[in-house]
Amino acid sequence: MNTMRWGRSALASFVALSLGLALPLVSTDAFAQGKGKPKEKDKKEAPAAEAPSTAKPVSLKPAELAWGIGWKKLAEIYDKVIDEDYKAKYKKVQPGPEMDRLDAEVAEKKAEFRRTRTEFNQTTTGYDSTPLLTEYSYGNKEALMVFSRGGKTRYFFFIGDKLWKIIDVEKLGEKSRWGKTFDEAVAKVNKAYGVDGRVRDADAANGRPFKEVDWKDAVVQVRAVDWADDQFVIAFQESATVANLPNLRKNKKQDATRVDDKVKDAGRKEPEAPPPPKDPKKNPKK
């Protein structure tokens, strides 16, 4: 079990990365004659096989967070976060009705977080209409919880009641600490990690509907995801669970828009038989 810290700045992690230039084979004679020399624009970087690593391990806050904890333990951790957020308000009130109202407000905040728990059984959820659609599966004991604080929305993902992924969503803009664009935000993460992340274009066929940049350490993979112009999304996920997803996600949810094959067959009309070929003897050429 690895302890993680979550801070105002996204931290990261890491494995070795190798980049090379793919150049065409050209004879030395051709170079001597000035022919066939590759132009600068023709040089292409080979795709990175692994996300790059940095010297510092990925860390998240609060410090009690750990991969593999259950949703009840997570709720207890965030009870403390909520209590901490309300300390200043408690210092300003006296025992009595005002404090009672504050107690009720804190209790509701804690209950509200617990109510965000959504299980992905066989029933479709509203999350299917959000960019989170590819981050979970149905019928595999997966669940999600949501916590919003200080302009950030954090999603917690579980498999078999074990925390394995956290996704933070923050705003981009003039006053955002991440900058105005996705590229500006990624540049800040690159600087914090001391290495440029691996850039991967959107590939819906392989479950990657958005452009991503990623980094990793020995335990955690970090993904910056380009959801939209005004959002910066950074995901932290336990690499061991990611590697085991094919075994953990044995049940595949059928596309809700797909019509059952038997239904399609029942409504299908048999094609009409083609007309018999004409006998040339009956219709001689004139």
Sequence and secondary structure as in RCSB ss.txt:
>XXXX:A:sequence
MNTMRWGRSALASFVALSLGLALPLVSTDAFAQGKGKPKEKDKKEAPAAEAPSTAKPVSLKPAELAWGIGWKKLA
EIYDKVIDEDYKAKYKKVQPGPEMDRLDAEVAEKKAEFRRTRTEFNQTTTGYDSTPLLTEYSYGNKEALMVFSRG
GKTRYFFFIGDKLWKIIDVEKLGEKSRWGKTFDEAVAKVNKAYGVDGRVRDADAANGRPFKEVDWKDAVVQVRAV
DWADDQFVIAFQESATVANLPNLRKNKKQDATRVDDKVKDAGRKEPEAPPPPKDPKKNPKK
>XXXX:A:secstr
  B    SS           EE     HHHHHTT S   GGG EE   SS    SS    SSTT BTT  HHHHH
HHHHHHHHHHTHHHHHT  TTHHHHHHHHHHHHHHHHHHHT EEESSS  GGGGSGGGGG  SSSSEEEEEEEET
TEEEEEEEESS EEEEEEEEE STT TT SSHHHHHHHHHHHHTS  EEE  BGGGTB S EEEEE SSEEEEEE
EEETTEEEEEEEEHHHHHTHHHH       TT   HHHHHHT            TTTS   
